[in-house]
Structure formats: C-alpha cells, structure tokens
Amino acid sequence: MAPGMNAQTDLDAPHGGPDARGAALHDFSTNANACGPCPMALRAVQQADASRYPDPRYTGLRDSLGAWHGVAPGRIVIAASASEFISRITATVVQRRGGAVWLPQHGYGDYARAAAAWRLGLRREPEAVDGCSLVWCCDPSSPLGQVQPDLSARVDAADPGTCVLDLAYEPLRLEGHLSLDEAQRDRVWQLWTPNKALGLTGIRAAYAVAPHGADDVAAHLDHLAPSWPLGTHGVALLDAWTHRDTQTWLSDSLDRLREWKRRQQALCESLGWAVLPSVANFFCARPDAPHASRAAGLRNAGIQLRDTASFGLPGHVRLGVLPPASQEALARAWRATA
C-alpha cells in the first residue's frame, strides 16, 4: 500500500448507487432526479457519434457553457466528473502554494480524501477559513440538503479564488435560492454536475466556472487534465444541459419532486424516524433503529439507503426522493425487518 493511503478511506470509500449486486429496485441512496432521465438529454447522448474523438479543446462546448453562464469561454474548465475536478484542483493548490484546506462540518468525502492524499492540513472551525489555500462549500449541502450556514460570510472571508462552491444540487433546489450575489459568485469556483439533475448519473461529466481573473489557474487546470477528459457522450450531456427545452423539463420536474418529497417525509415520520429539514430533492433522517442492523434485510427487499457516517453524521441515513411506489416499498421492508 502506498505511503499515506488508508484502505477504508481510499479504496472502500462509501458511495450511493449500485453495489456488487447491481442496482437496487428502489435506490434511495443517490440524489439523482427521480423524474428522469430527461428525454432531451437522453436523446442527445444516444445520438452522439461515438466513432470519433471529440474536439480535444471542447471549443463548441466551452462556447455554449460560457454563453449560458454569461462568462468568457476561457473561464470554463471541463472535468471528467466532480470527483475528478476535486482531485485536480487540490493538486493545483499543492503545486501553487500548499497550505490548509477548510471543510464544512458535514460534506462529500472526496474533499477530505483529496486533501489527505496530498497531506494537506484540514480545518473545520468556522473561523478558520482565513488563510486557507482551498475552501470547500456546498449549497444545498450534502448530505443534509440544507442551505450552508453563513455561506456569504464564508465566501467573503476566503481569499479570492480559493473557494470552490459545489453546486451539484443547486438545479434540484426545491425551496429558496442561492444567497450569493454576482460579485460573490465571481470570487469562487462554481462546480456544476448536471447529470444528477438530468437523471443520468451514469454519464460522467462536469465543469467549473473559474473566478473572475483566475485565467492562469484555469489554464493550469487544463494542462493538468488528461487528453479528452470527456468522451462524446459527456459532451452531448453538457451541451444538452444548456438547451431551453432541457431546462423547461427540469423546472417542471421540480413540482413533482416537491409533492413526492412531502409524502416521503410524512411516511418516514410515520415510521418513527426523526426527519431533518432540507431544501433539496433529498433529506436525512434518524431511523428508530440502527440502519446497519437492517441494511442486509432491506437490500434483500430491493431497498438501498445511504448511511451518512462517512459524511460525519452517524446514526442517520440520507434518502433521495423517489416516487410513491418506492416509498411504500420502503415502509413495508422497514416494518418487515423489525
């Protein structure tokens, strides 16, 4: 084993989605849009010409993403996935200045994994943002699906260009809106992973909008990337993301998700679970019995939940919002495994 590698952290890091047995019939463990897949995006992926390489510079894709965000194409950094970008920007920080990484109290484990791989110091105290070389924020947050506390103050306190705002769940926000103004958004890296919102998580594709004035860092990130980080299917997905009909479909799906979420939260409460608040298409809950003791029985019944211990939230599970039929299957399986 390589020096500094932790077998649990690096090789067996928990994730939602299919396991060695394949996909669960009722998979609450991921946060994909349960109304998907988006028909327009799926059609674009299916029609992509996989017999040819994509443009290695992704010129047309950068143009369309830049126009959609109202920024210069040079501010668009193409990534194979959010996790790949997390790894690459952490490496960039090490090469350019080193230092400590600030993490939210509960967050995606790859933030810490990438920092640990480079032996960077970790800070979590709210007042410890100042002076950090990399600051991770996520809104709506994961795993809680909540507005990140003091996000605006956190962004203002961080040095310009050091904060990465993970916006994986912004398109799936069911309440409220992002609290940052345009000037604050221009201070941060905006990390976008549309495959969740489009219900196509099997297509790995992401991009980041660089802060204003960070062209040199964006160019360095491009130089660190392998050739063709995105295949033709990833290009098709991200291009479809910018189309009006895709965004109309997404907006319509949010209304259905809101209704499903209200029903699912009420069902969990009827099981005796303590449900935590959330503004996204997922939420956390503390079951009335340990999830670990029933996980195998639930999996046998076609139910998969996401334990949140790896997020720093032991004793809870995270549930993506699924249709009523899946919710009823969860209730039956939970009662049957009692």
MIFI-349485 format. One record per residue (C-alpha): residue number from 1; residue in three letters; x, y, z. Coordinates in Angstrom, 2 decimals. Each point is the difference from the previous one (the first is absolute). Layout:
BEGIN
+-----+------+---------+---------+---------+
: seq : type :      xx :      yy :      zz :
+-----+------+---------+---------+---------+
: NUM :  ALA :       X :       Y :       Z :
...
+-----+------+---------+---------+---------+
This chain:
BEGIN
+-----+------+---------+---------+---------+
: seq : type :      xx :      yy :      zz :
+-----+------+---------+---------+---------+
:   1 :  MET :    0.00 :    0.00 :    0.00 :
:   2 :  ALA :    1.33 :    3.43 :   -0.91 :
:   3 :  PRO :    1.17 :    2.25 :    2.87 :
:   4 :  GLY :   -2.84 :    1.96 :    1.53 :
:   5 :  MET :   -2.72 :   -2.08 :   -1.64 :
:   6 :  ASN :   -2.79 :   -1.12 :    2.28 :
:   7 :  ALA :   -1.71 :   -3.17 :   -1.15 :
:   8 :  GLN :   -3.46 :    1.07 :    1.18 :
:   9 :  THR :    0.26 :    3.61 :   -1.11 :
:  10 :  ASP :    1.57 :   -0.50 :   -3.39 :
:  11 :  LEU :   -1.04 :   -3.42 :   -1.24 :
:  12 :  ASP :   -3.36 :   -0.69 :    1.62 :
:  13 :  ALA :   -1.40 :    3.51 :    0.24 :
:  14 :  PRO :   -3.79 :   -0.30 :    0.24 :
:  15 :  HIS :   -2.16 :    1.31 :   -2.81 :
:  16 :  GLY :   -3.62 :   -0.25 :   -0.92 :
:  17 :  GLY :   -1.28 :   -1.91 :   -2.99 :
:  18 :  PRO :    0.55 :   -3.55 :   -1.22 :
:  19 :  ASP :    2.13 :   -2.39 :    2.02 :
:  20 :  ALA :    1.49 :   -3.41 :   -0.83 :
:  21 :  ARG :   -3.54 :   -1.34 :   -0.37 :
:  22 :  GLY :   -0.93 :    2.64 :   -2.54 :
:  23 :  ALA :   -2.64 :    2.70 :    0.29 :
:  24 :  ALA :   -2.63 :   -0.25 :    2.73 :
:  25 :  LEU :   -3.61 :    0.05 :   -1.18 :
:  26 :  HIS :   -0.74 :    2.95 :    2.30 :
:  27 :  ASP :    3.27 :    1.93 :    0.30 :
:  28 :  PHE :   -0.34 :    2.85 :    2.49 :
:  29 :  SER :    3.80 :    0.23 :    0.36 :
:  30 :  THR :    0.64 :    2.45 :   -2.85 :
:  31 :  ASN :   -1.24 :    3.52 :   -0.57 :
:  32 :  ALA :   -0.84 :   -0.28 :   -3.69 :
:  33 :  ASN :   -3.20 :    1.57 :   -1.27 :
:  34 :  ALA :   -2.53 :   -2.82 :    0.34 :
:  35 :  CYS :   -2.10 :    1.55 :   -2.79 :
:  36 :  GLY :    2.79 :   -0.75 :   -2.46 :
:  37 :  PRO :    1.62 :   -0.79 :   -2.19 :
:  38 :  CYS :   -0.63 :    3.27 :   -1.79 :
:  39 :  PRO :   -1.26 :   -1.01 :   -3.46 :
:  40 :  MET :    1.88 :    2.77 :   -1.84 :
:  41 :  ALA :    3.31 :   -0.74 :    1.67 :
:  42 :  LEU :   -0.45 :   -3.76 :   -0.42 :
:  43 :  ARG :   -0.71 :    0.44 :   -3.70 :
:  44 :  ALA :    3.11 :    2.17 :   -0.41 :
:  45 :  VAL :    2.15 :   -2.63 :    1.71 :
:  46 :  GLN :   -1.46 :   -2.81 :   -2.09 :
:  47 :  GLN :    0.61 :    1.92 :   -3.22 :
:  48 :  ALA :    3.59 :    0.95 :    0.86 :
:  49 :  ASP :    2.54 :   -1.25 :   -2.56 :
:  50 :  ALA :    2.16 :   -2.34 :    2.08 :
:  51 :  SER :    2.06 :   -0.98 :   -3.06 :
:  52 :  ARG :    2.01 :    3.23 :    0.20 :
:  53 :  TYR :    2.03 :    1.88 :    2.56 :
:  54 :  PRO :   -1.55 :    3.22 :    1.28 :
:  55 :  ASP :    1.83 :    3.28 :   -0.55 :
:  56 :  PRO :    2.89 :   -0.21 :    2.53 :
:  57 :  ARG :   -0.42 :    3.69 :    0.82 :
:  58 :  TYR :   -3.81 :   -0.27 :    0.31 :
:  59 :  THR :   -0.31 :    3.30 :   -1.83 :
:  60 :  GLY :   -3.71 :   -0.18 :   -0.80 :
:  61 :  LEU :   -0.88 :   -1.35 :    3.45 :
:  62 :  ARG :    1.94 :    2.76 :    1.77 :
:  63 :  ASP :   -1.75 :    2.56 :   -2.19 :
:  64 :  SER :   -3.47 :   -1.32 :    0.83 :
:  65 :  LEU :    0.70 :   -0.38 :    3.74 :
:  66 :  GLY :    1.64 :    3.44 :    0.14 :
:  67 :  ALA :   -2.97 :    1.60 :   -1.76 :
:  68 :  TRP :   -2.44 :   -1.78 :    2.33 :
:  69 :  HIS :    1.82 :    1.33 :    3.08 :
:  70 :  GLY :    0.76 :    3.40 :   -1.56 :
:  71 :  VAL :    3.77 :   -0.38 :    0.30 :
:  72 :  ALA :    2.93 :   -0.24 :   -2.41 :
:  73 :  PRO :    0.62 :   -3.54 :   -1.34 :
:  74 :  GLY :    3.47 :    0.10 :    1.54 :
:  75 :  ARG :   -1.59 :   -0.11 :    3.46 :
:  76 :  ILE :   -1.51 :   -3.43 :   -0.69 :
:  77 :  VAL :    2.08 :   -2.93 :    1.27 :
:  78 :  ILE :   -1.15 :   -3.38 :   -1.32 :
:  79 :  ALA :    0.18 :   -2.94 :    2.43 :
:  80 :  ALA :   -0.60 :   -3.72 :   -0.25 :
:  81 :  SER :   -2.16 :    0.19 :    3.16 :
:  82 :  ALA :   -0.33 :    2.06 :    3.14 :
:  83 :  SER :    2.28 :   -2.44 :    1.82 :
:  84 :  GLU :    2.63 :    0.32 :   -2.72 :
:  85 :  PHE :   -0.12 :    3.80 :    0.25 :
:  86 :  ILE :    0.30 :   -0.21 :    3.80 :
:  87 :  SER :    3.15 :   -2.07 :   -0.40 :
:  88 :  ARG :    1.46 :    2.26 :   -2.69 :
:  89 :  ILE :   -0.58 :    3.32 :    1.72 :
:  90 :  THR :    1.43 :   -1.40 :    3.23 :
:  91 :  ALA :    3.14 :   -0.97 :   -1.92 :
:  92 :  THR :    0.12 :    3.50 :   -1.47 :
:  93 :  VAL :   -0.11 :    1.54 :    3.47 :
:  94 :  VAL :    2.89 :   -2.21 :    1.10 :
:  95 :  GLN :    2.09 :    0.99 :   -3.01 :
:  96 :  ARG :   -0.71 :    3.70 :    0.24 :
:  97 :  ARG :    0.04 :    0.73 :    3.72 :
:  98 :  GLY :   -0.82 :   -2.96 :    2.30 :
:  99 :  GLY :   -1.61 :    0.79 :    3.34 :
: 100 :  ALA :   -3.14 :   -1.12 :    1.79 :
: 101 :  VAL :   -3.43 :   -0.99 :   -1.31 :
: 102 :  TRP :   -3.23 :    1.12 :    1.67 :
: 103 :  LEU :   -2.93 :   -2.44 :    0.04 :
: 104 :  PRO :   -3.61 :    0.36 :    1.15 :
: 105 :  GLN :   -1.01 :   -2.03 :    3.05 :
: 106 :  HIS :   -1.91 :   -2.45 :   -2.21 :
: 107 :  GLY :    0.95 :   -0.41 :   -3.62 :
: 108 :  TYR :    0.94 :   -2.18 :   -2.93 :
: 109 :  GLY :    2.85 :   -2.29 :    0.99 :
: 110 :  ASP :    2.06 :    0.66 :   -3.14 :
: 111 :  TYR :    0.88 :    3.49 :    1.27 :
: 112 :  ALA :    1.85 :   -1.50 :    2.94 :
: 113 :  ARG :    1.31 :   -3.00 :   -1.95 :
: 114 :  ALA :    1.73 :    2.22 :   -2.57 :
: 115 :  ALA :    1.51 :    2.19 :    2.71 :
: 116 :  ALA :    1.21 :   -3.05 :    1.95 :
: 117 :  ALA :    1.60 :   -1.47 :   -3.14 :
: 118 :  TRP :    2.17 :    3.12 :   -0.22 :
: 119 :  ARG :    0.51 :    0.16 :    3.77 :
: 120 :  LEU :   -1.64 :    3.40 :    0.30 :
: 121 :  GLY :   -1.21 :    1.18 :    3.39 :
: 122 :  LEU :   -3.75 :   -0.03 :    0.61 :
: 123 :  ARG :   -2.02 :    2.66 :    1.81 :
: 124 :  ARG :   -3.69 :   -0.03 :    0.86 :
: 125 :  GLU :   -0.38 :    2.82 :    2.52 :
: 126 :  PRO :   -2.22 :    2.79 :   -1.39 :
: 127 :  GLU :    2.57 :    2.67 :    0.77 :
: 128 :  ALA :    2.89 :   -1.91 :   -1.63 :
: 129 :  VAL :   -0.76 :    0.90 :   -3.64 :
: 130 :  ASP :    2.36 :    2.96 :   -0.12 :
: 131 :  GLY :    3.36 :   -1.00 :   -1.44 :
: 132 :  CYS :   -1.10 :   -3.40 :   -1.32 :
: 133 :  SER :    1.19 :   -0.84 :   -3.50 :
: 134 :  LEU :   -3.19 :   -1.86 :   -0.84 :
: 135 :  VAL :   -3.49 :    0.48 :    1.46 :
: 136 :  TRP :   -2.82 :   -2.44 :   -0.79 :
: 137 :  CYS :   -3.63 :    1.08 :    0.10 :
: 138 :  CYS :   -3.14 :   -1.76 :   -1.23 :
: 139 :  ASP :   -3.47 :    1.51 :   -0.29 :
: 140 :  PRO :   -2.38 :   -1.77 :    0.32 :
: 141 :  SER :    2.31 :   -1.97 :    2.22 :
: 142 :  SER :    0.65 :   -3.72 :   -0.06 :
: 143 :  PRO :   -1.13 :   -2.14 :    1.72 :
: 144 :  LEU :   -2.50 :    2.27 :    1.74 :
: 145 :  GLY :   -1.42 :    1.79 :   -3.02 :
: 146 :  GLN :   -0.02 :    3.23 :    1.97 :
: 147 :  VAL :    1.13 :    3.55 :   -0.65 :
: 148 :  GLN :    3.63 :    0.16 :    1.12 :
: 149 :  PRO :    0.17 :    2.17 :    3.13 :
: 150 :  ASP :    1.77 :    3.33 :   -0.45 :
: 151 :  LEU :    0.84 :   -0.75 :   -3.64 :
: 152 :  SER :    0.20 :    3.67 :   -0.94 :
: 153 :  ALA :    2.30 :    0.81 :    2.93 :
: 154 :  ARG :    2.12 :   -3.05 :   -0.79 :
: 155 :  VAL :    0.51 :    1.10 :   -3.59 :
: 156 :  ASP :    0.87 :    3.55 :    1.07 :
: 157 :  ALA :    2.50 :   -1.25 :    2.59 :
: 158 :  ALA :    1.85 :   -2.31 :   -2.41 :
: 159 :  ASP :    2.79 :    1.35 :   -2.16 :
: 160 :  PRO :   -1.24 :    0.70 :   -3.56 :
: 161 :  GLY :    0.21 :   -3.08 :   -2.20 :
: 162 :  THR :    0.48 :   -2.48 :    2.84 :
: 163 :  CYS :   -3.64 :   -0.97 :    0.57 :
: 164 :  VAL :   -1.69 :   -2.78 :   -1.99 :
: 165 :  LEU :   -3.79 :    0.08 :    0.13 :
: 166 :  ASP :   -1.39 :   -3.44 :   -0.79 :
: 167 :  LEU :   -3.32 :    0.62 :   -1.79 :
: 168 :  ALA :   -0.86 :   -3.63 :   -0.74 :
: 169 :  TYR :   -3.43 :    0.43 :    1.62 :
: 170 :  GLU :   -0.77 :    3.61 :   -0.91 :
: 171 :  PRO :   -2.09 :   -1.12 :   -3.03 :
: 172 :  LEU :   -1.96 :   -2.27 :    2.36 :
: 173 :  ARG :   -0.70 :    2.66 :    2.62 :
: 174 :  LEU :   -3.70 :   -0.19 :    0.89 :
: 175 :  GLU :   -0.12 :    3.04 :    2.29 :
: 176 :  GLY :    1.67 :    3.40 :    0.04 :
: 177 :  HIS :    2.99 :    1.06 :   -2.06 :
: 178 :  LEU :    3.78 :    0.34 :    0.19 :
: 179 :  SER :    0.90 :    2.82 :    2.37 :
: 180 :  LEU :    3.07 :    1.31 :   -1.87 :
: 181 :  ASP :   -0.14 :    3.10 :   -2.19 :
: 182 :  GLU :    1.80 :    0.29 :   -3.34 :
: 183 :  ALA :    3.15 :    1.51 :    1.51 :
: 184 :  GLN :    0.27 :   -2.83 :    2.51 :
: 185 :  ARG :   -0.55 :   -2.64 :   -2.69 :
: 186 :  ASP :    2.86 :    1.59 :   -1.94 :
: 187 :  ARG :    2.30 :   -0.63 :    2.99 :
: 188 :  VAL :   -0.56 :   -3.78 :    0.08 :
: 189 :  TRP :    0.43 :   -3.07 :   -2.16 :
: 190 :  GLN :   -3.49 :   -1.21 :   -0.95 :
: 191 :  LEU :   -0.02 :   -3.77 :   -0.40 :
: 192 :  TRP :   -2.94 :   -1.38 :   -2.02 :
: 193 :  THR :   -1.01 :   -3.66 :   -0.52 :
: 194 :  PRO :   -3.24 :    0.00 :   -2.04 :
: 195 :  ASN :   -0.28 :   -3.79 :   -0.26 :
: 196 :  LYS :   -1.81 :   -0.13 :    3.37 :
: 197 :  ALA :   -2.63 :    2.54 :   -1.02 :
: 198 :  LEU :   -0.49 :   -1.73 :   -3.35 :
: 199 :  GLY :   -0.34 :   -3.48 :    1.54 :
: 200 :  LEU :    3.02 :   -1.31 :   -1.93 :
: 201 :  THR :    2.62 :   -0.60 :    2.66 :
: 202 :  GLY :    1.61 :   -2.75 :   -2.05 :
: 203 :  ILE :    1.30 :    2.66 :   -2.40 :
: 204 :  ARG :    3.02 :    1.44 :    1.79 :
: 205 :  ALA :    0.39 :    3.64 :   -0.99 :
: 206 :  ALA :    0.53 :    3.25 :    1.89 :
: 207 :  TYR :    1.42 :    3.48 :   -0.38 :
: 208 :  ALA :    1.05 :    2.94 :    2.11 :
: 209 :  VAL :   -0.37 :    3.74 :   -0.54 :
: 210 :  ALA :    3.25 :    1.63 :    1.07 :
: 211 :  PRO :   -0.01 :    3.13 :    2.17 :
: 212 :  HIS :    0.42 :    3.32 :   -1.75 :
: 213 :  GLY :    3.68 :    0.65 :   -0.59 :
: 214 :  ALA :    1.10 :   -3.60 :    0.57 :
: 215 :  ASP :    0.86 :   -0.70 :   -3.63 :
: 216 :  ASP :    3.52 :   -1.19 :    0.88 :
: 217 :  VAL :   -1.31 :   -2.57 :    2.49 :
: 218 :  ALA :   -2.67 :   -1.14 :   -2.47 :
: 219 :  ALA :    2.71 :   -0.50 :   -2.63 :
: 220 :  HIS :    2.12 :   -1.95 :    2.49 :
: 221 :  LEU :   -2.97 :   -2.26 :    0.78 :
: 222 :  ASP :   -0.40 :   -0.63 :   -3.73 :
: 223 :  HIS :    3.67 :   -0.95 :   -0.26 :
: 224 :  LEU :   -0.39 :   -2.47 :    2.87 :
: 225 :  ALA :   -2.91 :   -1.76 :   -1.68 :
: 226 :  PRO :    0.55 :   -3.13 :   -2.08 :
: 227 :  SER :   -0.83 :    0.11 :   -3.69 :
: 228 :  TRP :   -3.75 :   -0.11 :   -0.62 :
: 229 :  PRO :   -1.27 :   -0.07 :    3.61 :
: 230 :  LEU :   -3.48 :   -0.15 :   -1.57 :
: 231 :  GLY :   -1.12 :   -2.45 :   -2.65 :
: 232 :  THR :   -2.68 :    0.79 :   -2.55 :
: 233 :  HIS :   -2.79 :   -1.07 :    2.35 :
: 234 :  GLY :    1.15 :    2.38 :    2.72 :
: 235 :  VAL :    0.23 :    2.81 :   -2.54 :
: 236 :  ALA :   -3.54 :   -0.75 :   -1.20 :
: 237 :  LEU :   -1.33 :    0.08 :    3.56 :
: 238 :  LEU :    1.58 :    3.35 :    0.89 :
: 239 :  ASP :   -1.05 :    1.55 :   -3.30 :
: 240 :  ALA :   -3.59 :   -1.17 :    0.51 :
: 241 :  TRP :    0.11 :    1.53 :    3.49 :
: 242 :  THR :    0.06 :    3.50 :   -1.51 :
: 243 :  HIS :   -3.07 :   -0.48 :   -2.22 :
: 244 :  ARG :   -3.28 :    1.70 :    0.86 :
: 245 :  ASP :   -2.13 :   -3.14 :   -0.34 :
: 246 :  THR :    2.29 :   -1.83 :    2.43 :
: 247 :  GLN :   -0.33 :    2.76 :    2.57 :
: 248 :  THR :   -3.79 :    0.08 :   -0.48 :
: 249 :  TRP :   -0.16 :   -3.74 :    0.68 :
: 250 :  LEU :    2.12 :    0.45 :    3.12 :
: 251 :  SER :   -2.18 :    2.83 :    1.30 :
: 252 :  ASP :   -3.14 :   -2.09 :   -0.50 :
: 253 :  SER :    1.57 :   -2.98 :    1.80 :
: 254 :  LEU :    0.63 :    2.08 :    3.13 :
: 255 :  ASP :   -3.74 :    0.37 :    0.61 :
: 256 :  ARG :   -0.43 :   -3.77 :   -0.01 :
: 257 :  LEU :    3.02 :   -0.47 :    2.27 :
: 258 :  ARG :   -1.44 :    2.46 :    2.53 :
: 259 :  GLU :   -3.18 :   -2.04 :    0.30 :
: 260 :  TRP :    1.90 :   -3.30 :    0.23 :
: 261 :  LYS :    2.28 :    1.47 :    2.63 :
: 262 :  ARG :   -2.87 :    1.12 :    2.25 :
: 263 :  ARG :   -1.49 :   -3.48 :   -0.22 :
: 264 :  GLN :    3.34 :   -1.72 :    0.64 :
: 265 :  GLN :    0.82 :    2.12 :    3.04 :
: 266 :  ALA :   -3.44 :   -0.67 :    1.47 :
: 267 :  LEU :    0.44 :   -3.73 :   -0.58 :
: 268 :  CYS :    3.39 :   -0.01 :    1.76 :
: 269 :  GLU :   -1.51 :    1.84 :    2.96 :
: 270 :  SER :   -2.78 :   -2.61 :    0.14 :
: 271 :  LEU :    2.73 :   -2.63 :    0.40 :
: 272 :  GLY :    1.28 :    1.86 :    3.06 :
: 273 :  TRP :    3.00 :    1.55 :   -1.75 :
: 274 :  ALA :    1.29 :    3.46 :    0.88 :
: 275 :  VAL :    0.01 :    1.89 :   -3.30 :
: 276 :  LEU :    2.44 :    2.89 :   -0.45 :
: 277 :  PRO :   -0.91 :    3.09 :   -2.05 :
: 278 :  SER :    1.18 :    0.28 :   -3.59 :
: 279 :  VAL :   -0.45 :    2.31 :   -3.00 :
: 280 :  ALA :    1.11 :   -2.57 :   -2.61 :
: 281 :  ASN :   -1.32 :   -3.21 :   -1.56 :
: 282 :  PHE :    1.47 :   -2.05 :    2.85 :
: 283 :  PHE :    0.08 :    0.15 :    3.79 :
: 284 :  CYS :    1.50 :   -1.72 :    3.01 :
: 285 :  ALA :   -1.86 :   -1.85 :    2.72 :
: 286 :  ARG :    0.85 :   -1.86 :    3.18 :
: 287 :  PRO :   -1.83 :   -3.37 :   -0.08 :
: 288 :  ASP :   -1.59 :   -1.41 :    3.12 :
: 289 :  ALA :    2.49 :   -2.90 :   -0.17 :
: 290 :  PRO :    3.60 :   -0.15 :   -1.29 :
: 291 :  HIS :    0.10 :   -0.20 :   -3.77 :
: 292 :  ALA :    3.03 :   -2.32 :    0.07 :
: 293 :  SER :   -2.00 :   -2.68 :    1.80 :
: 294 :  ARG :   -2.57 :   -0.09 :   -2.81 :
: 295 :  ALA :    2.08 :    0.91 :   -3.05 :
: 296 :  ALA :    0.34 :   -3.58 :   -1.22 :
: 297 :  GLY :   -3.71 :   -0.72 :    0.39 :
: 298 :  LEU :   -0.91 :    3.22 :   -1.76 :
: 299 :  ARG :    2.38 :   -0.77 :   -2.85 :
: 300 :  ASN :   -1.55 :   -3.44 :   -0.39 :
: 301 :  ALA :   -3.36 :    1.73 :   -0.31 :
: 302 :  GLY :    1.33 :    2.27 :   -2.75 :
: 303 :  ILE :    0.51 :    3.05 :    2.23 :
: 304 :  GLN :    3.25 :    1.95 :    0.22 :
: 305 :  LEU :    0.58 :    2.95 :    2.34 :
: 306 :  ARG :    3.13 :    2.12 :    0.42 :
: 307 :  ASP :    1.57 :   -0.19 :    3.44 :
: 308 :  THR :    1.43 :    3.43 :    0.85 :
: 309 :  ALA :    2.79 :   -0.97 :    2.40 :
: 310 :  SER :    2.58 :    0.75 :   -2.71 :
: 311 :  PHE :   -1.42 :    3.52 :   -0.20 :
: 312 :  GLY :    0.68 :    0.51 :    3.70 :
: 313 :  LEU :   -3.64 :   -0.64 :    0.93 :
: 314 :  PRO :   -0.23 :   -3.41 :    1.71 :
: 315 :  GLY :   -3.34 :   -1.55 :    0.88 :
: 316 :  HIS :   -1.77 :    1.54 :   -3.00 :
: 317 :  VAL :   -0.85 :   -0.95 :   -3.57 :
: 318 :  ARG :   -0.38 :    2.16 :   -3.08 :
: 319 :  LEU :   -2.94 :   -0.63 :   -2.30 :
: 320 :  GLY :   -0.43 :    1.26 :   -3.52 :
: 321 :  VAL :   -3.62 :    0.78 :   -0.80 :
: 322 :  LEU :   -1.61 :   -2.86 :   -1.98 :
: 323 :  PRO :   -3.52 :   -0.58 :   -1.37 :
: 324 :  PRO :   -2.81 :   -1.15 :    2.35 :
: 325 :  ALA :    0.29 :   -3.66 :   -1.03 :
: 326 :  SER :    3.61 :   -0.09 :    1.19 :
: 327 :  GLN :   -0.95 :    1.80 :    3.19 :
: 328 :  GLU :   -2.60 :   -2.65 :    0.80 :
: 329 :  ALA :    2.57 :   -2.71 :   -0.70 :
: 330 :  LEU :    2.34 :    1.66 :    2.51 :
: 331 :  ALA :   -2.71 :    0.04 :    2.67 :
: 332 :  ARG :   -0.85 :   -3.66 :   -0.54 :
: 333 :  ALA :    3.64 :   -1.09 :    0.06 :
: 334 :  TRP :    0.82 :    2.03 :    3.12 :
: 335 :  ARG :   -2.91 :   -1.49 :    1.91 :
: 336 :  ALA :    0.81 :   -3.51 :   -1.26 :
: 337 :  THR :    3.61 :    0.23 :    1.22 :
: 338 :  ALA :   -0.94 :    1.18 :    3.49 :
+-----+------+---------+---------+---------+
